[in-house]
Amino acid sequence: MAVRVSPQQRSTLWIYQVDPHEIHYLKFILEAYEGLTTLTTLDPQKGLVQMAVPPGRHGSLQVLLEALGQELELKRISPVG
């Protein structure tokens, strides 16, 4: 039996570019905040990562990314969906 997911339950996908050498650090930090986002590396050479952001977590993630922007050069490429 297939499970249906309503549009309100879907994650929003954000794409960022970060220094390729910092992807592991970014993933480590984000994983410490359980349920905040899931990070997937799209292109390790270019430093492109995708964040799947659950409903209701956008604000918290944005605040964290702004703080991390003091340490890392994070460039938002696009919100997708």
C-alpha positions in Angstrom: 0.0 0.0 0.0 1.4 3.4 -1.0 1.6 6.2 1.5 0.3 9.5 0.4 2.1 12.7 1.4 0.1 15.9 1.4 1.7 19.0 0.0 1.9 20.4 3.5 4.1 17.5 4.6 6.6 17.7 1.7 10.1 19.1 2.3 11.3 22.1 0.4 14.6 21.7 -1.4 17.2 24.4 -1.1 20.4 24.3 -3.1 23.5 26.0 -1.8 27.1 26.3 -3.0 29.9 26.0 -0.4 33.6 25.5 -0.5 34.0 21.8 -1.5 36.4 21.3 1.4 33.7 22.5 3.9 30.9 20.2 2.8 31.8 17.7 5.5 31.8 20.4 8.2 28.5 21.8 7.1 27.0 18.2 7.1 28.4 17.6 10.6 26.8 20.8 11.9 23.4 20.3 10.3 23.2 16.6 11.4 23.6 17.8 15.0 20.2 19.5 14.7 18.0 16.5 14.4 15.1 16.9 12.1 16.2 20.3 10.8 17.3 19.3 7.4 18.9 16.5 5.4 22.0 17.4 3.4 22.8 15.7 0.1 25.9 16.5 -1.9 24.9 17.1 -5.6 28.4 18.0 -7.0 31.4 17.6 -4.7 33.8 19.4 -7.0 31.6 22.5 -7.3 30.5 22.4 -3.7 26.8 22.1 -4.6 24.6 20.7 -1.8 20.9 20.2 -1.5 19.0 20.6 1.8 15.6 19.0 2.2 13.8 21.2 4.7 10.7 19.8 6.5 7.6 22.0 6.9 7.9 24.4 9.9 11.8 24.2 10.0 12.6 26.9 7.4 13.0 29.7 9.9 15.2 27.7 12.2 17.4 26.6 9.3 17.7 30.1 7.9 18.9 31.4 11.3 21.5 28.7 11.6 22.7 29.2 8.0 23.0 32.9 8.6 25.2 32.2 11.7 27.3 29.7 9.7 27.7 32.3 7.0 30.1 34.0 9.5 32.4 31.0 9.2 31.6 29.6 5.7 30.9 31.2 2.4 27.4 29.9 1.7 25.7 30.9 -1.5 22.1 30.1 -2.0 21.5 28.9 -5.5 17.8 28.3 -5.3 14.8 27.1 -3.4 13.3 24.3 -5.4 9.7 23.5 -4.5 
